[in-house]
Amino acid sequence: MEKQIAELILPEGMLDHFDIDKIEQGTEGQNEKYIHIHLSEKNQLPEGYDHAEYESKGFTDPKKLIDFPIRNKNVYLSIKRRRWRHKKDPNRIIYNDYSHLIGSRKITSEFSAFFKRYSSKRGPNPLKR
């Protein structure tokens, strides 16, 4: 049941690749409420690589993203990705690619797509010149 609720809240497919470490709630700024969801990547080697050649060597620093607000609370996702090191060549490090989920900005891909759809329906910004 908890996983089903989390799947409704998080970007689609997120729980296929990440585990929830903890969820925090609080207030920030001018009494704005927030939910902060901390996720860490599951122990899944990127496709096409051999487990005999690579080992998991910890996590990257968390990347903090903004997602859709929930019940008037800002939602932040802190995502830690695994770092995979080649056993014979420690300078060779690989990561899974989650750009389809995470995006390249500070907001999730789904949230970015929402803004694009919303702005295209509203027409050009009359304040922009």
C-alpha positions as CSV (number, residue, x, y, z in Angstrom):
1,M,0.0,0.0,0.0
2,E,2.8,2.5,0.9
3,K,4.6,1.7,-2.4
4,Q,1.4,2.3,-4.3
5,I,0.9,5.8,-2.7
6,A,4.6,6.6,-3.4
7,E,4.2,5.6,-7.0
8,L,1.3,8.1,-7.3
9,I,3.4,10.9,-5.9
10,L,6.8,10.4,-7.5
11,P,7.7,10.7,-11.2
12,E,6.6,7.7,-13.2
13,G,9.2,4.9,-13.0
14,M,11.2,6.5,-10.1
15,L,10.7,3.5,-7.7
16,D,11.9,1.1,-10.4
17,H,15.4,2.6,-9.9
18,F,15.4,4.3,-6.5
19,D,14.5,3.5,-2.9
20,I,13.0,6.0,-0.5
21,D,15.5,6.6,2.4
22,K,13.4,9.1,4.3
23,I,10.7,11.7,4.0
24,E,10.8,15.0,5.9
25,Q,8.2,17.8,6.4
26,G,8.8,21.3,7.6
27,T,8.5,25.0,6.9
28,E,10.9,27.3,5.1
29,G,11.1,30.9,4.1
30,Q,8.0,32.8,4.9
31,N,6.2,29.9,6.6
32,E,6.0,27.9,3.4
33,K,5.5,24.2,4.1
34,Y,7.5,21.5,2.2
35,I,7.9,17.8,1.8
36,H,11.5,16.6,1.2
37,I,11.8,13.0,-0.2
38,H,15.3,11.5,-0.1
39,L,16.0,8.7,-2.6
40,S,19.0,6.5,-3.3
41,E,19.7,4.5,-6.4
42,K,19.1,0.7,-6.2
43,N,22.1,-1.5,-6.6
44,Q,21.6,-2.0,-10.4
45,L,24.6,-1.9,-12.7
46,P,24.0,0.0,-15.9
47,E,22.9,-2.1,-18.9
48,G,25.7,-3.6,-21.0
49,Y,28.3,-3.8,-18.2
50,D,29.5,-6.9,-16.5
51,H,29.2,-7.4,-12.7
52,A,32.5,-9.3,-12.7
53,E,34.2,-6.1,-13.9
54,Y,32.5,-3.3,-11.9
55,E,31.7,-2.7,-8.2
56,S,29.5,-0.2,-6.5
57,K,31.6,2.4,-4.8
58,G,29.2,4.7,-2.9
59,F,27.0,7.5,-4.1
60,T,27.3,10.9,-5.8
61,D,26.3,14.0,-3.8
62,P,22.5,14.3,-3.8
63,K,20.9,16.3,-6.6
64,K,18.0,18.4,-5.3
65,L,15.0,18.7,-7.6
66,I,11.7,20.5,-7.4
67,D,8.6,18.4,-8.2
68,F,4.8,19.1,-8.3
69,P,3.5,20.7,-5.1
70,I,1.3,18.4,-3.0
71,R,-1.6,19.9,-0.9
72,N,0.0,23.4,-1.0
73,K,3.4,22.0,0.1
74,N,6.5,22.4,-2.0
75,V,8.0,19.1,-2.9
76,Y,11.8,18.4,-3.1
77,L,13.5,15.3,-4.2
78,S,17.1,14.6,-3.2
79,I,18.5,11.9,-5.4
80,K,21.7,10.0,-4.8
81,R,23.0,8.0,-7.8
82,R,25.4,5.1,-7.5
83,R,29.0,5.3,-8.6
84,W,30.3,2.2,-10.3
85,R,34.1,1.6,-10.5
86,H,36.0,-0.7,-12.8
87,K,37.8,-3.3,-10.6
88,K,41.0,-3.3,-12.6
89,D,41.0,0.4,-13.6
90,P,39.8,2.5,-10.7
91,N,39.8,5.7,-12.8
92,R,37.0,4.2,-15.0
93,I,33.7,5.2,-13.3
94,I,30.2,4.8,-14.8
95,Y,26.7,5.8,-13.8
96,N,23.2,5.0,-14.8
97,D,21.5,7.5,-17.0
98,Y,18.2,8.8,-15.6
99,S,17.9,12.0,-17.6
100,H,14.4,10.8,-18.7
101,L,13.3,10.9,-15.0
102,I,15.5,13.5,-13.5
103,G,16.0,16.0,-16.3
104,S,19.0,18.3,-16.7
105,R,17.6,21.2,-14.7
106,K,16.6,21.7,-11.1
107,I,13.1,20.4,-11.8
108,T,11.9,16.9,-12.7
109,S,11.2,16.1,-16.4
110,E,7.5,15.7,-15.7
111,F,7.3,19.1,-14.0
112,S,9.2,20.7,-16.9
113,A,6.8,19.2,-19.4
114,F,3.9,20.5,-17.4
115,F,5.3,24.1,-17.6
116,K,5.9,23.8,-21.3
117,R,2.3,22.6,-21.9
118,Y,0.9,25.4,-19.7
119,S,2.9,28.2,-21.3
120,S,2.0,27.0,-24.8
121,K,-1.7,27.1,-24.0
122,R,-1.4,30.7,-22.6
123,G,0.2,32.1,-25.7
124,P,3.2,34.4,-25.8
125,N,4.1,36.4,-22.8
126,P,3.0,40.0,-23.4
127,L,5.7,41.3,-21.0
128,K,8.5,39.8,-23.1
129,R,9.9,41.9,-25.9
